[in-house]
Structures are given as C-alpha cells and as structure tokens.
Amino acid sequence: MNKAKSEYIKNWLFRANEDIAVITSLVDSGTEYYTSTICFHAQQAVEKFLKAFLIFHDIDFPKTHDLDFLLLECQKIYKEAFENDLKSLTDFGVSARYPDDFYIPDVLKRLKENFVIVALYV
C-alpha cells in the first residue's frame, strides 16, 4: 500500500474515532437529551469505518450516507465480518440532523442496540 493511500485510510479512521469519542463522552454524561446527537455520530462512525474498509480494498463508491449500500459493498469482500442490519443507523444519519425530526425515545433500548453495532465495527 502506498503512503498516500495509507494516510487517507488513517484519516477516515481518525474521523470515525472522533465520532466514537463524542458518543462515549455523551453516553458517560448520563444526560438523556443527547440521543439525536449520539445517534447521528453512531451513523457517522460506522459510515467512516465502512468507507475506510472499502478504500483499503480499492473499491470505489459514490458519495453516500447509505450504510446499507456500503455494507453490501463490504460484504462482497468479506461477508462474515459484516452481518448486521444498519437500516436504523442509516436513518439516524439524516433524521437526527433536523429539529422537526428530533425525538427523545421512551427507553434507550434502540440506542443501546445501535451502539453495540457501532462497537462491532471498532
């Protein structure tokens, strides 16, 4: 792997880890009202990890935030490593950005499930 490609992948992984750090900080704060931000950063982290994986394997992909699409591309390379459903995280990447879609879930079950999915990609 050439140095430029290696640096590009490192940058994607660094940015993904920034999202994980934000998630960890917000979850550790114990405040329920950050759920939309946590969900957004969970989607972003997984998206960046998937893109880094595709770049490592020299797979071109369009500009997209669709985790299902990226997951399918990754599964073409290594199916066993990518067996999770990312639909709900894909939705968080868009809906969590806008105030009219803001919500506070009655329980944090769905959030915790998605955080587990993010952790699997770390």
N, C-alpha and C positions, 0 to 999 in steps of 0.2 A: 504494500500500500504506500502510495506516495505521501509526502509530508503535508501537502495541501489538503488532500482528502482526509487524512488523519486529523488535522486541525479542524476541518469542517465538521466532522463527526463529534469531536470533543466539544465544539461549540454547541451543537444540538444537545448533547448530554448535559453540559453545564447548565443550559437554559432549562432543561427538564428538571434537573436537580434544584434549581431555584424555585420552580413551582412546588416541588415536594417540600422544600424548606418553608414556603409560605403556608402550605397545608398543615404541616406539623406545628408551626407556630400558632395558627388559628385554632387547631384542634386542642392544643395544650392550654390555650387561654380559657377554655371551658365556656365560652360565650356561644349560645345557640344561634345568634343572629347573623353569623358569618357564613351560613350554609351556602348561599348562592356563590360567594367568592371561593369557598372551598371546592364546590362542585366545578366551577369554572377552571380552577387551577388543576384539579384532578384530570379533567379532559385535556387540558393543555400538556400536562406532564406525559400522559400516555401517548398523545399525538407526537410529541417530540421524540420519545423513545422509539416509537414505531418508525418514524422517518429516519432516525439515525441507523436503525437496523437495515432499512431499505438502501440507504446510501452506502453503508458498509458492503452490501451485496451488489452494488452497481445497478440498482433498479431505479429507473426514472419514474416519477409520479407527478401528477398535476398539483397545483396549489389547491389544497383541500383541507377541511377540518373534519371530514367524514371518517371517523375511526373504523367503521365497518369496512369501508373501501380499503383503508390502509391495512387493516387486519387481514383481509382477503389476500392482499399482495404479499404480506409477510407469511401467510400460510402456504403460499406457493413455494416458499423456500424451506420452511420448517414448520410443518403443520402441528406437530405435537406441542410445540412451545407456545402456540397461540390458539388456545381453545376457548377463550372467554367471549361472552357476548358484550360488546361495547356500545350497544344502542343507547342505553341510558346516559352514558358518559358523552356520547356524541351530542345528544340533546342538551346536556348541561353546557356545552361549549358555546351554544348560541343563546339559549333561553336565559341563562344566568347573567347575561350581559345587560339586559334591559329591565328597567324598573317595572314596566307593566307585566312582566313575567316573574317578578320577584315573589318568592314564597318562603315560608318557614314551615318545614314538614312537622306534622304532629309528633312523629318519632324520627330518630336519626337512623333508623334501620337501613333505609336505602342508601344514605350517605356512607354509612359504615361498610356496606357491601361493596360500594364502588371504591372506597378507599382500599379495601382488600385487593380489588382488581388492580388498582394503581401499584400497590406494593408488589404484586406479582411481576410487574414489568421493571421494577427497580433492581 
